[in-house]
Every structure is written in C-alpha cells, then in structure tokens.
Amino acid sequence: MQENTVLTMRKIGKEFPGVRALRDVDFTLRQGEIHALMGENGAGKSTLIKVLTGVYHKDSGEIYIKGIDKAITIKSPQEAQDLGISTVYQEITLCPNLTVAENMFIGRGKYNFVNWGTMRKKAGGILDNLGIPARPTQQLANCSLAVQQMVAIGRAVDMDCKALILDEPTSSLDDNEAAKLFTLMRNLKARGVGIVFVTHFLEQVYEVCDRITVLRNGELVGEYEIKDLPRVELVSRMIGKDIVNFSEISHRETKAADLKSQPVYEAEGLSSDAGVRPFNFQIRKGEVNGFTGLLGSGRSECVRAIFGADRVTGGLVKMNGYKIKVSKPIEAMKNGIGYLPEDRKNDGIIADLSVRDNLILALQVMKGFFQPFTKAQAQAFADEYIKALNIKTASANTPIKSLSGGNQQKVILARWLLTKPKYLILDEPTRGIDISAKIEIQKLVLRFAEDGMSLTFISSEMDELLRICSRLIVMRDRHVAGELSGGNMTRDNIMHTIAGGTDAR
C-alpha cells in the first residue's frame, strides 16, 4: 500500500445463488479524500460496501487497511468498526428519543455505570470540534435531518475512524441541509479521514468529491480524477453507452398528440414531501410521454406526487381543464388516474391472493368494500382481461405469486384497465421480465394510446423510452432538467440533459 492509502480492495468477488454480484472489483481510498462510488441500480455498490463492512463475506480477493501489513478478512460490522471503518447509512439508525450525547456514546460503555457529566462534556467537545450545530443535552428528535446525520458522522469519526462510508446521506436533505453536511465532510477531509460517498446526485459529486469509481453490472468500469471526467462522460460510463454511438438512433415514431387539444391532466408547481421540487407537467389524449433520469433523480417521486401516493405539499392540478384535488390515491383513481408502481412485489401484487382477486382490487376499492362484487362478476372480469392481455395462468384462481414477472405485470395492467382510466402511469413496467413479455407490454402501451388513453412511461432503458414515447421529461436531482420531443429525442441529448449541459463538468 502507498503511504497515503487508507484501504485497498483487490479483485473482490461475491456471488449469490444464480447471481454474480461482484467480479474482480478494485477500489482504493486515500487519506484525506472524498471518493464517490457511482453506478446505477444493481451495479454492485451496496454489495461492495457490505463486503468492506463485514455484512457479507467476500468469495475472492484481498482487502488491505493502513497499519496492517497483510490482507485482512472482515467478519462482522463490529470488526470493521474496530479496524477504523465506519458507515453512516441513508436511514438514520440512532434513537430519536435520546439526547445527542446519549446517541453518540450508546453501546460504547464497558460497564453499567455511566458518568453523565463526563459523557456530555466529551460529546460537547466532539460537536464543537467538528462544527456540528447541536447541544449534548438536546433530544435528537428536535434536530433537523441534516444535524442528525452529522451526529451519526460525529459518533463514527470519534471511534478512531480511518475510512468513513456515507451511503446516500443527502437523499432526504434539502439544499441548505446538504450544504451543512458538505461543510462537515470537508472538515473531516482536512483532518485526514478518507470518505466514500455513495450518491445519485451528480451535482453533489462534482461539488465535494476528488475522485470517482464507477461500477456497472458488478464490474469495475474505471477510477477517475474528478477533473478528468465530465458529467456527460460519467453518465455514459454508468449507463454503458459510448457517447459516439448516441446519435445513431433508429426508433419507432409514435402518434403525437394534438398540441392544440385540451390536456387530459395538467399540474402547475406540483411538489411533494418526497423531495420533489415544484414542477409543471401536462399530457394530452392519446399521448405516451416518459420520465427519464438516473436512479434517484426524482422520476418516480414525480409520478407518485401525480397519483397522490406521497403527500403533496403544493401545486395546482386539473383534469380536462377542471381543477381537482389529488392528495391521496383514491382521489386520483376517482378522477381517472391509474398507477402501476415501480416495486411490483411490494407495492403492486398481493402475493397470496389469486389472479382474480388481484385483478379486481382497484375497482373494488373505488366501489367500496361494503359493496363487494359477486364471485360471478369477479370471474367475468378476470376471464375478460386474462383473454384480452393474453395472461398465462392455469386459472383465475391461481395465486398470483405463481405467475412469471411479465404475467404479474399484465395482471396489474388489467387491474387498472378495469377502472377505465383516462390517464395511466407505468413506472418500470418491463423491469425484471423476459424480452418477449417486454415486447408484449410495449405493444399494449401503444395500443392503449391509439385507443385514446394518455400514458406516462418510466424506464431505466433509454432505447425503450425512445421506441414508444413521443415526449420525454428529463429529471436531475429531483427537479425537471429539461424536456425533449421530436427530433431532439436522442440518446445524446438525453444524457447531456441529465449531465447538466454539453459543457457540464
């Protein structure tokens, strides 16, 4: 190891049943640097961190840490902590009902006796030393999220921390809170702490980081100095498309909506407590538009605000020119809006219920549970849509968990079609399903649009969006970065907009 290197990971491999999560991944952290670990969902970032912190045991490779002359094996998070590797996760794991001082020292005493005065004095020294704006006796619940994150960092750093891993620490923070956290990170960097910064916010990477390591599909793409990697090239490496090929587009033209017609749905200044900044949006009859951006950019949060799945904090909403209120999903449904969620297994299906019961669920909610459908009615609905969407199932009574992912998605589609929606939102409808099922669902989307339905389509696959959408809203850092349509809808333009412009660095 070089003298200024805190830790080195070489040729790290990790496999799970049927999945190779990491393959020959290298990672190096230097003393006194902020190092971004970047990659799309499933790239291997979380697995690499869990190997480093002892949550997972590596299958191959070596780990070296400063002060130890030989390769080490980290068997548990506590062992990682003892070696000077501390982690602060996205979800704060402290106790809000305790004071700041108690949170900083909880679990660290060797005996039952606690000298409260000494503990508060030491906590106060740490807070002052790191510039954390909190009092030792202050209840943690009364601190802002940013200060709670700082307290978690202060606790980690006080335990002889050599390497600090920050896993999405700013995901729930506003700009001012994030700025305070960055001040603390720079302070720690100046003190020689090596920081691994995991985030999906590109602007934050270029604001505070010195180097970037990019993973894709469990493999190392490369390690770069921040000054040598413009944003658009970072996006290119994360997604896996060469920038020189982005203009070579061959996509299917979709029927554009009449731009003079009344929007089916429109929103002005819509925002939510999920961190979505106020945005304007509209969609017309028969239009298929899409939201795109990196994971964490706010694309899903925008459509959740449209459907009322997250608490709306501001904005004006209209359907067919008339002002409506959509503060919860049932109000959206009654106004003709449907929503197929991103997480099919947790938010879409009820695994132990039958195909029939899953299919009628939304319409039953709209009707009211005190007015249940008869079994004959439910069976008739199921038979109609199983045939219409070519859902492959032994019968309508088959538990939906027994179906393939593609057929589960078709059942959820059928659920919303049964409500006769004017506007249908599809968040990652083809994720995790085979290619033939993807093609079927894409054809269904275009067919629905030809029949006059308005649809919003979200996908991580750029080619898919270019193939079926006539307009794209590009998200970056939870705000609308731009809108593309017609001849401007190219991979190159999408990526430059995600990155913040053609000359963005």
C-alpha positions as CSV (number, residue, x, y, z in Angstrom):
1,M,0.0,0.0,0.0
2,Q,1.1,3.6,-0.7
3,E,1.8,5.7,2.3
4,N,-1.3,7.9,1.9
5,T,-3.7,5.0,1.1
6,V,-6.3,4.2,3.8
7,L,-7.6,1.0,2.3
8,T,-7.2,-1.1,-0.8
9,M,-9.6,-3.8,-2.2
10,R,-8.3,-6.0,-4.9
11,K,-10.1,-8.4,-7.2
12,I,-13.1,-8.6,-5.0
13,G,-15.7,-11.2,-6.0
14,K,-19.1,-12.1,-4.5
15,E,-21.7,-14.5,-5.7
16,F,-25.3,-15.3,-4.6
17,P,-27.3,-18.2,-5.8
18,G,-27.6,-17.6,-9.6
19,V,-26.1,-14.1,-9.4
20,R,-22.6,-12.8,-9.6
21,A,-22.8,-9.5,-7.7
22,L,-19.1,-8.6,-7.9
23,R,-16.4,-9.7,-10.3
24,D,-12.7,-8.7,-9.8
25,V,-13.6,-5.3,-8.4
26,D,-10.7,-3.0,-7.3
27,F,-11.2,0.0,-5.0
28,T,-8.7,2.3,-3.4
29,L,-9.4,5.0,-0.8
30,R,-6.7,7.6,0.0
31,Q,-6.2,9.5,3.2
32,G,-7.9,12.9,3.2
33,E,-10.1,12.5,0.1
34,I,-13.8,12.3,-0.7
35,H,-14.2,9.4,-3.2
36,A,-17.5,8.9,-5.0
37,L,-18.7,5.4,-5.6
38,M,-21.1,5.6,-8.6
39,G,-23.3,3.2,-10.6
40,E,-26.9,2.5,-11.5
41,N,-29.2,0.2,-9.5
42,G,-27.7,-3.2,-9.4
43,A,-24.2,-2.0,-10.3
44,G,-22.7,-3.6,-7.1
45,K,-22.1,-0.5,-4.9
46,S,-24.1,-1.8,-1.9
47,T,-22.5,-5.3,-2.2
48,L,-19.0,-3.8,-2.2
49,I,-19.8,-1.7,0.8
50,K,-21.3,-4.7,2.7
51,V,-18.1,-6.7,1.9
52,L,-16.0,-3.9,3.2
53,T,-18.1,-3.6,6.4
54,G,-18.3,-7.3,7.2
55,V,-22.0,-7.7,6.4
56,Y,-21.1,-10.0,3.5
57,H,-18.1,-12.3,3.3
58,K,-16.2,-12.0,0.0
59,D,-15.7,-15.1,-2.1
60,S,-12.5,-13.9,-3.6
61,G,-10.0,-11.0,-3.5
62,E,-8.0,-9.2,-0.8
63,I,-8.5,-6.3,1.5
64,Y,-5.7,-4.2,3.0
65,I,-6.0,-1.4,5.5
66,K,-3.5,1.1,6.7
67,G,-1.4,0.0,9.6
68,I,-1.7,-3.8,8.9
69,D,0.9,-5.4,6.7
70,K,-1.1,-8.3,5.5
71,A,-4.5,-8.9,3.8
72,I,-7.4,-8.9,6.3
73,T,-10.7,-10.7,6.5
74,I,-13.6,-8.6,7.9
75,K,-16.1,-11.0,9.5
76,S,-18.6,-8.6,11.0
77,P,-19.6,-4.9,11.2
78,Q,-18.1,-4.7,14.7
79,E,-14.8,-6.0,13.4
80,A,-14.9,-3.4,10.6
81,Q,-15.6,-0.7,13.2
82,D,-12.6,-1.9,15.3
83,L,-10.4,-1.6,12.2
84,G,-11.5,2.0,11.7
85,I,-14.1,1.5,9.0
86,S,-17.4,3.4,10.0
87,T,-20.6,3.6,8.0
88,V,-23.5,6.1,8.1
89,Y,-26.5,4.8,6.2
90,Q,-29.2,6.6,4.4
91,E,-31.7,5.7,7.1
92,I,-30.5,7.2,10.3
93,T,-30.1,4.4,12.9
94,L,-29.9,6.5,16.0
95,C,-32.5,6.8,18.8
96,P,-34.6,10.0,18.4
97,N,-36.0,9.7,22.0
98,L,-32.4,10.0,23.4
99,T,-30.2,13.1,23.7
100,V,-27.4,13.9,21.2
101,A,-24.8,12.9,23.8
102,E,-26.6,9.6,24.6
103,N,-26.7,8.7,20.9
104,M,-23.0,9.5,20.5
105,F,-22.0,7.1,23.2
106,I,-24.7,4.5,23.4
107,G,-23.3,1.0,23.3
108,R,-19.8,2.1,23.8
109,G,-19.5,1.7,27.6
110,K,-17.9,-1.4,29.1
111,Y,-19.8,-1.2,32.4
112,N,-23.3,-0.3,33.5
113,F,-22.0,2.8,35.3
114,V,-22.4,6.0,33.3
115,N,-20.7,9.3,34.2
116,W,-23.3,11.6,32.7
117,G,-21.2,14.8,33.2
118,T,-18.2,13.3,31.5
119,M,-20.2,11.9,28.6
120,R,-21.8,15.3,27.9
121,K,-18.5,17.1,28.2
122,K,-16.9,14.7,25.7
123,A,-19.9,14.9,23.3
124,G,-19.7,18.7,23.5
125,G,-16.1,18.6,22.6
126,I,-16.8,16.4,19.5
127,L,-19.6,18.7,18.4
128,D,-17.5,21.8,18.8
129,N,-14.5,20.2,17.2
130,L,-16.5,19.2,14.1
131,G,-18.7,22.3,14.0
132,I,-21.9,20.3,14.5
133,P,-24.7,22.8,15.4
134,A,-26.3,20.8,18.3
135,R,-26.1,20.7,22.1
136,P,-25.2,17.5,24.0
137,T,-28.4,17.6,26.1
138,Q,-30.7,18.3,23.1
139,Q,-33.1,15.5,22.2
140,L,-32.1,14.1,18.8
141,A,-35.8,14.2,17.6
142,N,-35.6,18.0,17.9
143,C,-32.7,18.2,15.5
144,S,-33.0,18.6,11.7
145,L,-32.3,15.6,9.5
146,A,-29.0,17.1,8.5
147,V,-27.9,17.6,12.1
148,Q,-29.0,14.0,12.9
149,Q,-26.8,12.8,10.0
150,M,-23.9,14.9,11.4
151,V,-24.4,13.4,14.8
152,A,-24.2,9.9,13.3
153,I,-21.0,11.0,11.5
154,G,-19.6,12.5,14.7
155,R,-20.2,9.3,16.5
156,A,-18.5,7.3,13.7
157,V,-15.5,9.6,13.5
158,D,-14.9,9.6,17.2
159,M,-14.3,5.9,17.1
160,D,-10.8,6.1,15.6
161,C,-12.2,6.3,12.1
162,K,-9.8,5.9,9.2
163,A,-12.4,5.3,6.5
164,L,-15.9,6.8,6.6
165,I,-18.6,5.4,4.3
166,L,-21.6,7.7,3.7
167,D,-24.4,5.8,1.9
168,E,-26.9,8.2,0.3
169,P,-26.6,10.7,3.3
170,T,-28.3,13.6,1.4
171,S,-31.3,11.7,-0.1
172,S,-33.7,13.3,2.5
173,L,-32.0,16.6,2.8
174,D,-32.8,19.9,1.1
175,D,-30.1,22.1,-0.5
176,N,-29.3,24.1,2.7
177,E,-29.1,20.9,4.8
178,A,-26.9,19.2,2.3
179,A,-24.5,22.2,2.2
180,K,-24.1,21.9,6.0
181,L,-23.3,18.3,5.6
182,F,-20.7,19.0,2.9
183,T,-19.0,21.5,5.3
184,L,-18.6,18.8,7.8
185,M,-17.3,16.4,5.1
186,R,-14.7,18.9,4.0
187,N,-13.7,19.4,7.6
188,L,-13.1,15.7,8.1
189,K,-11.2,15.5,4.8
190,A,-8.9,18.2,6.0
191,R,-8.2,16.1,9.1
192,G,-7.1,13.2,7.0
193,V,-10.2,11.0,7.1
194,G,-10.9,9.1,3.8
195,I,-14.6,9.3,2.8
196,V,-16.5,7.0,0.5
197,F,-19.5,9.0,-0.8
198,V,-22.4,7.0,-2.4
199,T,-25.0,9.2,-4.1
200,H,-27.1,9.5,-7.2
201,F,-26.9,13.3,-7.2
202,L,-24.4,14.3,-9.9
203,E,-24.1,17.9,-8.9
204,Q,-23.1,16.9,-5.3
205,V,-20.4,14.6,-6.7
206,Y,-18.8,17.4,-8.6
207,E,-19.2,19.8,-5.7
208,V,-17.3,17.8,-3.0
209,C,-15.5,14.8,-4.4
210,D,-11.9,14.3,-5.5
211,R,-12.1,11.0,-7.3
212,I,-14.8,8.7,-8.8
213,T,-15.0,4.9,-9.1
214,V,-17.7,3.6,-11.4
215,L,-19.2,0.2,-11.2
216,R,-21.6,-1.4,-13.7
217,N,-23.2,-4.9,-13.6
218,G,-20.9,-5.9,-10.7
219,E,-17.7,-5.0,-12.5
220,L,-15.3,-2.1,-12.3
221,V,-15.7,0.4,-15.2
222,G,-12.9,2.7,-14.0
223,E,-11.4,5.0,-11.5
224,Y,-11.1,8.7,-12.4
225,E,-9.9,12.0,-11.1
226,I,-12.9,14.4,-10.9
227,K,-11.2,16.9,-13.1
228,D,-10.7,14.3,-15.9
229,L,-14.3,13.1,-16.1
230,P,-17.0,15.5,-17.4
231,R,-20.5,14.8,-16.2
232,V,-21.8,13.6,-19.5
233,E,-18.9,11.0,-19.7
234,L,-19.7,9.9,-16.1
235,V,-23.3,9.2,-17.2
236,S,-22.1,7.4,-20.3
237,R,-19.9,5.1,-18.1
238,M,-22.7,4.4,-15.7
239,I,-25.3,3.6,-18.3
240,G,-22.9,1.7,-20.5
241,K,-23.4,3.5,-23.8
242,D,-20.5,5.1,-25.8
243,I,-21.1,8.7,-26.4
244,V,-20.0,8.3,-30.1
245,N,-23.0,6.0,-30.7
246,F,-25.7,8.2,-29.1
247,S,-26.7,9.9,-32.3
248,E,-27.2,6.6,-34.2
249,I,-30.9,6.3,-33.4
250,S,-33.5,4.1,-35.0
251,H,-36.7,4.5,-33.0
252,R,-40.3,3.9,-33.8
253,E,-42.3,7.1,-34.3
254,T,-45.4,7.2,-32.1
255,K,-48.5,9.1,-32.8
256,A,-48.1,12.6,-31.4
257,A,-51.0,14.1,-29.5
258,D,-52.8,17.2,-30.9
259,L,-50.8,20.0,-29.3
260,K,-53.9,22.3,-29.6
261,S,-56.2,20.0,-27.7
262,Q,-57.1,20.4,-24.0
263,P,-54.6,18.5,-21.8
264,V,-56.2,15.5,-20.1
265,Y,-54.1,16.1,-17.0
266,E,-52.0,19.2,-16.1
267,A,-50.1,20.3,-13.0
268,E,-48.5,23.6,-12.1
269,G,-45.9,23.9,-9.3
270,L,-46.6,20.3,-8.1
271,S,-44.3,19.2,-5.2
272,S,-44.3,16.6,-2.5
273,D,-42.7,15.7,0.8
274,A,-40.5,13.1,-1.0
275,G,-38.2,16.0,-2.0
276,V,-39.7,16.7,-5.5
277,R,-39.2,20.3,-6.3
278,P,-42.1,22.2,-7.9
279,F,-42.7,21.1,-11.5
280,N,-45.1,21.7,-14.3
281,F,-46.5,18.9,-16.3
282,Q,-49.2,18.1,-18.8
283,I,-50.3,15.2,-21.0
284,R,-52.9,15.1,-23.8
285,K,-55.3,12.4,-25.1
286,G,-53.5,9.6,-26.8
287,E,-50.0,10.7,-25.8
288,V,-47.3,8.5,-24.5
289,N,-44.7,10.6,-22.7
290,G,-41.9,9.5,-20.3
291,F,-39.8,10.5,-17.4
292,T,-36.1,9.7,-17.6
293,G,-33.0,10.3,-15.5
294,L,-30.6,8.4,-13.3
295,L,-31.9,6.3,-10.4
296,G,-32.7,8.7,-7.6
297,S,-33.2,11.7,-9.9
298,G,-36.9,12.0,-8.9
299,R,-38.6,10.4,-11.8
300,S,-40.6,8.0,-9.6
301,E,-41.3,10.7,-7.0
302,C,-42.8,12.9,-9.6
303,V,-45.4,10.4,-10.7
304,R,-46.1,9.4,-7.1
305,A,-47.0,13.0,-6.5
306,I,-49.3,13.0,-9.5
307,F,-51.1,9.9,-8.1
308,G,-51.1,11.2,-4.5
309,A,-49.0,8.3,-3.3
310,D,-46.7,10.8,-1.5
311,R,-48.0,13.7,0.4
312,V,-48.4,16.7,-2.0
313,T,-47.1,19.9,-0.5
314,G,-48.0,22.3,-3.2
315,G,-49.4,22.9,-6.7
316,L,-52.5,23.1,-8.8
317,V,-53.9,20.1,-10.6
318,K,-56.5,19.9,-13.4
319,M,-58.3,17.1,-15.3
320,N,-59.8,18.1,-18.6
321,G,-59.4,21.8,-17.7
322,Y,-61.2,21.5,-14.3
323,K,-59.4,21.9,-11.0
324,I,-59.3,18.8,-8.9
325,K,-57.8,17.7,-5.6
326,V,-55.4,14.7,-5.6
327,S,-54.0,14.3,-2.1
328,K,-54.3,10.6,-1.9
329,P,-54.6,7.7,-4.4
330,I,-58.3,7.2,-4.1
331,E,-58.9,10.7,-5.2
332,A,-56.6,10.1,-8.2
333,M,-58.5,6.9,-9.1
334,K,-61.9,8.6,-8.9
335,N,-60.6,11.2,-11.3
336,G,-59.5,8.6,-13.9
337,I,-55.8,8.2,-13.0
338,G,-54.2,4.8,-12.6
339,Y,-50.7,3.9,-11.4
340,L,-48.6,0.8,-11.9
341,P,-45.8,1.1,-9.2
342,E,-42.1,0.6,-9.6
343,D,-41.9,-2.1,-7.0
344,R,-44.2,-4.8,-8.3
345,K,-43.7,-7.3,-5.5
346,N,-44.1,-4.9,-2.5
347,D,-46.5,-2.3,-3.9
348,G,-48.2,-4.0,-6.8
349,I,-49.3,-7.5,-6.1
350,I,-50.8,-9.2,-3.0
351,A,-48.8,-12.4,-3.5
352,D,-51.1,-14.9,-1.7
353,L,-54.3,-13.7,-3.4
354,S,-55.5,-15.2,-6.7
355,V,-55.1,-13.6,-10.1
356,R,-58.9,-12.8,-10.0
357,D,-58.7,-11.0,-6.6
358,N,-55.6,-9.0,-7.6
359,L,-57.2,-8.0,-10.8
360,I,-60.4,-6.6,-9.3
361,L,-58.7,-4.9,-6.4
362,A,-58.6,-1.3,-7.7
363,L,-62.2,-1.3,-8.9
364,Q,-63.4,-2.8,-5.7
365,V,-61.6,0.0,-3.7
366,M,-63.4,2.6,-5.9
367,K,-66.7,0.8,-5.4
368,G,-66.2,0.4,-1.6
369,F,-65.5,-2.7,0.4
370,F,-69.1,-2.7,1.8
371,Q,-70.3,-3.3,-1.8
372,P,-68.3,-6.4,-2.9
373,F,-68.5,-7.9,-6.3
374,T,-70.2,-11.3,-6.5
375,K,-67.9,-14.2,-7.4
376,A,-69.6,-14.4,-10.8
377,Q,-68.9,-10.7,-11.5
378,A,-65.3,-11.0,-10.4
379,Q,-64.8,-14.2,-12.5
380,A,-66.3,-12.4,-15.6
381,F,-63.9,-9.5,-15.2
382,A,-60.9,-11.9,-14.8
383,D,-61.9,-14.0,-17.8
384,E,-62.2,-11.0,-20.0
385,Y,-58.8,-9.5,-19.2
386,I,-56.9,-12.8,-19.0
387,K,-58.0,-13.3,-22.6
388,A,-57.5,-9.6,-23.7
389,L,-54.0,-9.4,-22.3
390,N,-53.0,-13.0,-23.0
391,I,-52.2,-13.6,-19.3
392,K,-50.7,-17.0,-19.0
393,T,-52.2,-18.6,-15.9
394,A,-53.7,-22.0,-15.1
395,S,-56.9,-20.3,-14.0
396,A,-58.2,-17.1,-12.5
397,N,-58.0,-18.8,-9.1
398,T,-54.2,-19.3,-9.3
399,P,-52.2,-17.4,-6.7
400,I,-50.5,-14.5,-8.5
401,K,-47.2,-15.4,-6.9
402,S,-47.1,-18.5,-9.1
403,L,-47.0,-16.4,-12.3
404,S,-44.0,-15.1,-14.1
405,G,-43.0,-11.5,-13.6
406,G,-44.3,-10.5,-17.0
407,N,-47.7,-12.1,-16.3
408,Q,-47.9,-10.4,-12.9
409,Q,-47.4,-7.1,-14.6
410,K,-50.2,-7.9,-17.0
411,V,-52.5,-8.6,-14.1
412,I,-51.7,-5.2,-12.6
413,L,-52.3,-3.6,-16.0
414,A,-55.6,-5.4,-16.2
415,R,-56.4,-4.1,-12.7
416,W,-56.2,-0.5,-13.9
417,L,-57.8,-1.1,-17.3
418,L,-60.8,-2.4,-15.4
419,T,-61.2,1.1,-13.8
420,K,-61.4,2.7,-17.3
421,P,-58.6,5.2,-16.7
422,K,-58.2,8.4,-18.8
423,Y,-54.6,8.6,-17.7
424,L,-52.3,5.7,-16.8
425,I,-48.9,5.9,-15.2
426,L,-46.5,3.0,-15.7
427,D,-43.3,3.0,-13.5
428,E,-40.8,0.5,-14.8
429,P,-43.4,-1.9,-16.2
430,T,-40.9,-4.0,-18.0
431,R,-38.2,-4.3,-15.3
432,G,-37.2,-7.9,-14.4
433,I,-39.3,-9.6,-17.1
434,D,-38.2,-11.5,-20.2
435,I,-37.8,-10.0,-23.6
436,S,-41.0,-11.5,-25.1
437,A,-43.1,-10.1,-22.2
438,K,-41.4,-6.7,-22.6
439,I,-42.4,-6.6,-26.2
440,E,-46.0,-7.6,-25.4
441,I,-46.3,-4.8,-22.8
442,Q,-44.8,-2.2,-25.1
443,K,-47.3,-3.2,-27.8
444,L,-50.1,-2.9,-25.2
445,V,-49.0,0.6,-24.3
446,L,-49.0,1.8,-27.9
447,R,-52.4,0.1,-28.4
448,F,-53.9,1.9,-25.4
449,A,-52.6,5.2,-26.7
450,E,-54.2,4.5,-30.1
451,D,-57.5,3.9,-28.3
452,G,-57.2,7.4,-26.8
453,M,-55.7,6.7,-23.4
454,S,-52.9,9.0,-22.1
455,L,-49.9,7.2,-20.6
456,T,-46.7,8.2,-18.8
457,F,-44.0,5.6,-19.1
458,I,-40.9,5.4,-16.8
459,S,-38.0,3.1,-17.7
460,S,-34.3,2.8,-17.0
461,E,-33.8,1.6,-20.5
462,M,-33.2,4.5,-22.8
463,D,-33.9,2.5,-26.0
464,E,-37.3,1.5,-24.7
465,L,-38.3,5.1,-24.0
466,L,-37.1,6.3,-27.4
467,R,-39.1,3.5,-29.0
468,I,-42.5,4.2,-27.5
469,C,-42.6,7.8,-26.2
470,S,-43.3,11.0,-28.2
471,R,-42.0,13.3,-25.4
472,L,-39.5,12.9,-22.6
473,I,-39.2,14.8,-19.3
474,V,-35.6,14.6,-18.1
475,M,-35.0,14.6,-14.3
476,R,-31.9,15.5,-12.4
477,D,-31.5,15.9,-8.7
478,R,-35.3,15.8,-8.1
479,H,-36.2,18.6,-10.5
480,V,-37.1,18.8,-14.2
481,A,-33.8,19.4,-16.0
482,G,-35.4,19.6,-19.5
483,E,-38.0,18.3,-22.0
484,L,-37.3,16.6,-25.3
485,S,-39.6,15.8,-28.2
486,G,-39.5,15.0,-31.9
487,G,-36.0,15.1,-33.5
488,N,-34.5,16.3,-30.2
489,M,-35.2,12.9,-28.6
490,T,-31.8,11.2,-29.0
491,R,-29.6,9.4,-26.5
492,D,-27.0,12.1,-26.8
493,N,-29.5,14.8,-25.9
494,I,-30.9,12.8,-23.0
495,M,-27.5,12.2,-21.5
496,H,-26.3,15.8,-21.9
497,T,-29.5,17.0,-20.2
498,I,-29.1,14.5,-17.4
499,A,-25.5,15.7,-17.0
500,G,-26.4,19.4,-17.0
501,G,-25.5,20.6,-20.5
502,T,-23.0,19.8,-23.2
503,D,-20.1,21.5,-21.3
504,A,-21.2,20.4,-17.8
505,R,-18.4,19.1,-15.7
